[in-house]
Amino acid sequence: MKRFVRIFLALCLVMLCVSLFSSGCRQQDDRAPEDKTNLAAGLSRLVPQGWTLYDEIRRFTAENLYEKIDGRAEFYLAYDMVEMTFAGFENPNDDSQFIDISVYDMGAPTRAFGVFSSERSHEGMVLKLGRDAYRSGANCYIWKGKYYIQVISSDITDELARISLDLARRTTDLVADSGEPVWGLNALPQQDRVAGSERYFLVDAMGLDFMRNTYMAEYRTRGTIVSVFLSQFDSLEEARKAMTRYFEHASRYGKKVRRTTVEGVDLTECDMNGNTDVFFQKQRLVAGVTAVARRDDAVRASVELWKKLPDE
């Protein structure tokens, strides 16, 4: 009898543990559904009251993204987009009213920040969603972790703006943020940086095919705005090659190209269409300033930048 009781109690304990574990897993999924099926299902539950889902939830990859946004697909593919999940809602009482939601899985927070920052409108109203967000008219744009979210309305009305903002909040809650930092946002100096001016380019920064993994930002310094760039390369050799390519580019398209040393910092400067570009190498980093009106400001800003950048 005692042996039977012990076995029965042991079985109850096992069943309790399994139940708690399963419950914990369900709670975690409810907080932030990460797999593709859960995201699609979550979006399907966001239909505004009185509205309808006018098509099935669709997922687009690099191979077929052009089917949805032909002419714009290459922009997202340049940042190595993984997948885009799309949901569209319409007002059955007014078929001219619709709201579309696009959730871009960019694979990493840095690339999601890249597309968000490149499309950012400086006239938008800041929203407290994800890591960064803003509203432009009745449209909302959000960056959260590896995701870039767009909520696009058919018109600018108070009602559509209200519904769009509610959808933006609820969609943001559907995806999780790993907390992985974006290196360049921390590496670029914080002091005097113009808020919202930061941008990231995976490739072709400033139209130069050799400038990869590049961050740009604007700074207020001595009464002027200076545009700063910062690229991190995989090795010292790759950084040297980029410097060589930059020098060749400056020599071909600029004037008065020269190397100089200021306060112990080796710089290369040139006149590009009447403005000054200055660039330098610091370990695996290639950085500098571009399109600065006054040479002295460009040189001074470059030296200050060199001093503030991390030593590797």
C-alpha positions in Angstrom: 0.0 0.0 0.0 2.7 2.5 1.0 4.6 1.6 -2.2 1.5 2.4 -4.3 1.1 5.8 -2.5 4.7 6.7 -3.2 4.3 5.9 -6.9 1.0 7.8 -7.1 2.6 10.9 -5.5 5.6 10.7 -7.8 3.4 10.6 -10.8 1.4 13.6 -9.6 4.7 15.5 -9.1 5.8 14.7 -12.7 2.5 15.8 -14.1 2.6 19.0 -12.1 6.1 19.8 -13.5 5.1 19.1 -17.0 2.0 21.4 -16.6 4.1 24.2 -15.2 6.7 23.9 -18.0 4.0 23.9 -20.7 2.3 26.9 -19.1 5.6 28.8 -19.0 6.2 28.0 -22.7 2.8 29.2 -23.6 3.2 32.4 -21.7 6.5 33.1 -23.4 5.0 32.5 -26.8 2.1 34.8 -25.9 4.4 37.6 -24.9 6.5 37.5 -28.1 5.6 35.0 -30.8 8.9 34.6 -32.7 8.2 31.9 -35.2 6.7 32.8 -38.6 3.4 31.0 -38.0 2.8 32.8 -34.7 3.6 36.2 -36.3 1.1 35.6 -39.1 -1.5 34.4 -36.6 -0.9 37.4 -34.4 -1.4 39.8 -37.3 -4.7 38.1 -38.3 -6.0 38.9 -34.8 -5.4 42.6 -35.2 -8.4 43.3 -37.4 -9.9 46.6 -36.3 -13.4 46.5 -35.1 -15.8 46.7 -38.0 -13.0 46.1 -40.5 -12.1 43.0 -42.4 -8.9 41.2 -43.4 -9.0 41.7 -47.2 -6.5 39.0 -48.1 -4.7 36.2 -46.4 -1.6 37.0 -44.4 1.4 36.6 -46.8 5.1 36.1 -46.4 7.6 37.3 -48.9 11.3 36.3 -49.2 14.2 37.7 -51.2 13.0 35.6 -54.1 9.5 37.1 -54.4 9.5 40.4 -52.6 9.3 42.2 -55.9 5.8 40.8 -56.3 4.7 43.1 -53.5 6.9 46.1 -53.8 8.3 46.0 -57.3 10.8 48.9 -57.7 11.5 49.1 -54.0 12.5 45.5 -53.2 16.2 46.1 -54.0 16.5 48.6 -51.2 15.5 46.0 -48.6 17.5 43.2 -50.2 20.6 45.4 -50.1 20.3 45.1 -46.3 20.0 41.3 -46.6 16.3 41.1 -45.7 15.2 37.6 -44.4 11.4 37.9 -44.8 8.5 40.3 -44.9 5.1 39.4 -43.4 2.2 41.4 -44.8 -1.4 42.0 -43.6 -4.0 44.3 -45.1 -7.2 45.5 -43.5 -10.1 47.3 -45.2 -13.3 49.2 -44.1 -16.2 47.3 -45.7 -18.3 50.4 -45.4 -15.8 52.4 -47.4 -13.6 50.3 -49.7 -11.3 53.3 -50.3 -10.1 53.0 -46.7 -7.4 50.5 -46.0 -4.4 50.0 -43.7 -1.5 47.8 -44.6 1.0 46.3 -42.1 4.5 45.1 -43.3 6.8 43.5 -40.8 10.4 43.1 -42.2 12.6 40.5 -40.5 16.0 41.9 -41.3 17.9 39.2 -39.4 19.8 41.5 -37.1 19.1 44.8 -35.2 21.8 46.6 -37.2 20.2 45.9 -40.5 16.8 46.7 -39.2 18.1 50.1 -38.0 19.7 50.6 -41.5 16.4 50.4 -43.3 14.5 52.4 -40.6 17.1 55.1 -40.6 17.4 55.4 -44.4 13.6 55.8 -44.7 13.2 58.1 -41.6 11.4 61.4 -42.1 12.8 64.2 -40.0 9.4 65.8 -40.0 7.7 62.9 -38.3 6.4 62.9 -34.8 8.4 60.6 -32.4 6.6 57.6 -31.0 7.6 55.6 -27.9 7.5 52.3 -29.6 10.3 49.7 -30.0 13.8 51.2 -30.0 12.8 54.1 -32.2 9.6 55.1 -34.0 7.8 58.0 -35.6 4.5 58.9 -37.2 4.1 60.7 -40.5 0.5 61.7 -41.2 -1.5 58.5 -40.5 1.5 56.2 -41.1 3.7 54.7 -38.4 7.3 53.4 -38.7 8.9 51.3 -36.0 12.3 49.7 -35.4 12.4 47.0 -32.8 15.3 44.6 -32.6 15.7 42.8 -35.9 12.4 44.1 -37.1 11.3 47.1 -39.2 7.5 47.7 -39.1 5.4 49.9 -41.4 1.8 50.7 -40.8 0.5 52.5 -43.9 -3.0 54.1 -44.2 -4.9 55.0 -47.3 -5.6 58.6 -46.2 -4.9 61.2 -43.6 -7.9 61.4 -41.3 -8.1 61.5 -37.5 -9.9 58.1 -37.4 -7.4 56.4 -39.6 -4.6 57.9 -37.6 -6.1 56.6 -34.4 -6.6 53.1 -35.9 -3.1 53.1 -37.4 -1.4 54.0 -34.1 -3.3 51.3 -32.3 -2.2 48.7 -34.9 1.3 50.0 -34.6 1.4 49.4 -30.9 -0.2 46.0 -31.1 2.1 44.9 -34.0 5.1 46.0 -32.1 4.0 43.8 -29.1 4.0 40.8 -31.4 7.8 40.7 -32.0 10.6 40.4 -29.5 13.8 42.4 -29.2 17.0 40.4 -28.3 18.6 43.5 -26.9 21.6 43.0 -29.2 23.4 46.4 -29.5 24.1 48.3 -32.7 27.8 48.9 -32.6 28.0 52.1 -34.5 25.4 54.0 -32.4 27.7 53.4 -29.4 31.0 53.9 -31.2 30.0 57.3 -32.7 30.6 60.1 -30.2 27.5 61.1 -28.3 28.4 64.7 -27.6 26.9 67.3 -30.0 25.3 64.5 -32.2 22.1 65.7 -33.9 19.3 63.4 -32.6 17.8 61.3 -35.4 20.6 62.0 -37.9 22.2 58.6 -37.5 22.1 56.3 -40.5 23.6 52.9 -41.3 24.6 51.5 -44.7 25.5 47.9 -45.2 26.9 48.6 -48.6 27.7 51.6 -50.9 27.8 54.3 -48.3 28.1 57.8 -49.9 27.8 56.1 -53.3 31.2 54.4 -52.8 31.1 50.6 -53.5 34.1 50.0 -51.2 32.5 51.6 -48.1 30.7 48.9 -46.3 29.3 48.6 -42.8 29.2 52.4 -42.5 27.5 54.7 -40.0 26.8 58.3 -40.6 25.6 61.1 -38.3 25.5 64.9 -38.1 27.2 67.0 -35.4 26.8 70.6 -34.3 30.2 72.0 -33.9 31.3 75.6 -33.6 28.2 77.0 -35.3 28.1 74.6 -38.2 26.8 71.1 -39.0 29.4 68.5 -39.9 28.5 65.1 -41.4 30.6 62.3 -40.0 31.1 58.7 -41.3 32.5 55.6 -39.6 33.2 52.2 -41.2 34.4 49.1 -39.4 36.3 46.5 -41.5 37.0 42.9 -40.7 40.8 43.3 -40.7 43.6 45.9 -40.8 44.3 44.9 -44.4 40.7 45.5 -45.5 40.8 48.9 -43.8 44.0 49.8 -45.7 42.5 48.7 -49.0 39.5 50.9 -48.3 41.8 53.8 -47.6 43.6 53.2 -50.9 40.3 53.1 -52.8 39.2 56.3 -51.1 42.4 58.1 -52.0 42.0 57.0 -55.6 38.4 58.2 -55.7 39.4 61.6 -54.2 42.3 61.9 -56.7 40.0 61.2 -59.6 37.0 63.3 -58.7 38.4 65.9 -56.3 41.1 68.5 -56.2 44.0 69.4 -53.9 44.3 65.9 -52.5 47.0 65.8 -49.8 48.1 63.9 -46.8 48.8 65.8 -43.6 49.4 65.2 -39.9 47.6 67.3 -37.3 48.1 66.8 -33.6 49.7 63.4 -34.3 46.7 62.3 -36.4 47.4 61.2 -40.1 44.7 62.7 -42.3 43.9 62.8 -46.0 42.0 65.7 -47.3 40.6 66.9 -50.6 38.3 69.5 -52.2 35.1 67.9 -53.5 33.0 70.3 -55.4 34.0 73.3 -53.3 33.6 71.4 -49.9 36.2 69.5 -47.9 36.3 65.8 -47.3 38.8 64.4 -44.7 39.3 60.7 -44.0 41.7 58.6 -41.9 42.3 55.1 -40.6 42.4 54.1 -37.0 43.1 50.4 -36.7 40.2 48.6 -38.4 38.2 51.8 -38.7 38.0 54.2 -41.6 36.3 57.4 -40.7 36.2 61.1 -41.4 33.9 64.0 -42.4 32.3 64.9 -45.7 31.0 67.9 -47.6 32.2 70.5 -44.9 32.1 74.1 -46.2 35.2 75.3 -44.4 38.5 73.3 -44.5 39.5 74.3 -41.0 36.2 73.0 -39.6 36.7 69.7 -41.5 40.2 69.2 -40.2 39.4 70.1 -36.6 36.3 67.9 -36.6 38.3 64.9 -38.0 41.0 65.2 -35.3 38.3 65.4 -32.6 36.6 62.4 -34.1 39.8 60.4 -34.2 40.4 61.1 -30.5 36.9 60.0 -29.5 36.7 56.8 -31.5 37.4 53.5 -29.6 40.9 52.0 -29.7 40.8 48.4 -30.8 
